[in-house]
């Protein structure tokens, strides 16, 4: 676990643009267990690729036309049960942080793992997500 004062600005980076934090396994189940609509899940992290690539890329993507019905985040290294539950929904992909998942009607339809984030500019991540939003979101 990290000190809350360390992660608070990283949380706010997403919550300030409309993401809802899921802090319990029950909150994850009630959100990702829905069988209608689209949900974007960001597994947030303290690492540099989350700060420099993942969060900026996500924020660019949600400002480009179509976007998911709901946008939520869990924080790796903080709320372990919520993160573990979210990762269970992302199977068969192995746990990685940061990572970004798009669900449609309760099914995982798009996944960006850490190795797709590292070393890539935020614009590339935004383009990848925007294409997924165009395909799966209304």
Phi and psi in degrees as a GROMACS rama.xvg file:
@    title "Ramachandran Plot"
@    xaxis  label "Phi"
@    yaxis  label "Psi"
@TYPE xy
-97.2918  156.502  UNK-2
-62.4693  136.04  UNK-3
-57.6511  -36.818  UNK-4
-64.5252  -23.3745  UNK-5
-75.2737  -43.399  UNK-6
-87.4215  -16.2655  UNK-7
-52.3935  -46.7338  UNK-8
-65.9594  -29.9387  UNK-9
-72.9236  -35.78  UNK-10
-64.0607  -48.3834  UNK-11
-62.6367  -28.1117  UNK-12
-55.258  -33.6419  UNK-13
-98.0598  -40.7261  UNK-14
-65.7392  -28.177  UNK-15
-69.3  -14.7673  UNK-16
-112.693  17.9277  UNK-17
107.883  2.2247  UNK-18
-78.1723  143.166  UNK-19
-102.878  132.643  UNK-20
-80.619  134.697  UNK-21
-107.74  117.276  UNK-22
-110.927  -4.72582  UNK-23
-131.472  158.671  UNK-24
-62.279  -34.9254  UNK-25
-64.8934  -40.2942  UNK-26
-64.2345  -39.0002  UNK-27
-63.4903  -48.1585  UNK-28
-58.8375  -44.0529  UNK-29
-68.4494  -26.0429  UNK-30
-87.9903  -51.8532  UNK-31
-81.4768  -14.2441  UNK-32
-81.5131  -4.60089  UNK-33
-67.4887  144.342  UNK-34
-104.655  12.344  UNK-35
-141.445  144.588  UNK-36
89.5877  -179.439  UNK-37
-116.906  142.381  UNK-38
-134.566  127.355  UNK-39
-99.3467  129.397  UNK-40
-118.999  124.555  UNK-41
-109.704  121.629  UNK-42
-86.502  101.688  UNK-43
-78.0498  160.701  UNK-44
-155.511  161.326  UNK-45
-85.1065  -5.62476  UNK-46
-69.9205  162.467  UNK-47
-64.3829  -33.323  UNK-48
-71.9727  -23.8023  UNK-49
-70.5194  -43.9992  UNK-50
-71.3993  -40.6384  UNK-51
-94.1688  -19.9813  UNK-52
-127.914  -54.6333  UNK-53
-66.1681  -57.9328  UNK-54
-62.7382  -45.6219  UNK-55
-61.5599  -38.7264  UNK-56
-64.5348  -42.2805  UNK-57
-62.6628  -44.3957  UNK-58
-64.7034  -36.3339  UNK-59
-65.0976  -44.711  UNK-60
-62.8527  -38.917  UNK-61
-74.4793  -7.57776  UNK-62
-101.586  9.42566  UNK-63
-113.52  82.0502  UNK-64
71.1008  -124.036  UNK-65
-64.0489  148.012  UNK-66
-150.7  164.643  UNK-67
-65.2173  158.765  UNK-68
-65.0912  -38.9423  UNK-69
-131.056  147.37  UNK-70
-130.517  121.4  UNK-71
-132.056  163.638  UNK-72
-144.441  146.778  UNK-73
-123.827  154.039  UNK-74
-115.985  113.091  UNK-75
-62.5308  137.905  UNK-76
85.4209  3.36806  UNK-77
-124.379  -85.1233  UNK-78
-88.2819  83.915  UNK-79
-56.9911  -46.2922  UNK-80
-63.6627  -40.9252  UNK-81
-65.3164  -43.5263  UNK-82
-64.9122  -45.1278  UNK-83
-60.4087  -40.8983  UNK-84
-67.0047  -42.687  UNK-85
-62.008  -42.6448  UNK-86
-64.789  -32.1109  UNK-87
-62.5887  -37.1982  UNK-88
-68.7405  -22.8315  UNK-89
-88.9655  0.370579  UNK-90
-59.0135  143.901  UNK-91
-91.6782  9.77469  UNK-92
-69.6913  136.341  UNK-93
-70.9243  156.279  UNK-94
-58.017  134.108  UNK-95
-152.615  148.369  UNK-96
-137.13  131.466  UNK-97
-74.292  165.613  UNK-98
-154.537  162.062  UNK-99
-137.587  128.223  UNK-100
-129.556  141.81  UNK-101
-117.361  127.026  UNK-102
-112.253  141.878  UNK-103
-131.88  125.229  UNK-104
51.317  40.6222  UNK-105
82.7321  1.02353  UNK-106
-113.638  140.09  UNK-107
-71.1528  120.231  UNK-108
-115.908  -13.6077  UNK-109
-156.255  136.653  UNK-110
-138.655  133.32  UNK-111
-121.052  112.167  UNK-112
-89.277  168.221  UNK-113
-52.6266  -42.2456  UNK-114
-68.4117  -14.0112  UNK-115
-88.0644  -11.5985  UNK-116
-98.647  -45.4517  UNK-117
-56.4313  131.641  UNK-118
75.5087  4.56522  UNK-119
-112.242  142.736  UNK-120
-69.3204  153.956  UNK-121
-55.5627  -34.4202  UNK-122
-62.1955  -36.1885  UNK-123
-68.6424  -39.5156  UNK-124
-65.7742  -42.4553  UNK-125
-60.934  -42.4631  UNK-126
-63.8774  -43.1516  UNK-127
-59.6146  -49.4575  UNK-128
-65.2271  -41.1248  UNK-129
-59.84  -39.3756  UNK-130
-65.2943  -39.3976  UNK-131
-66.1293  -40.2245  UNK-132
-63.1526  -42.6998  UNK-133
-60.3921  -37.6179  UNK-134
-76.2022  -38.2301  UNK-135
-112.67  -16.2915  UNK-136
-104.718  152.681  UNK-137
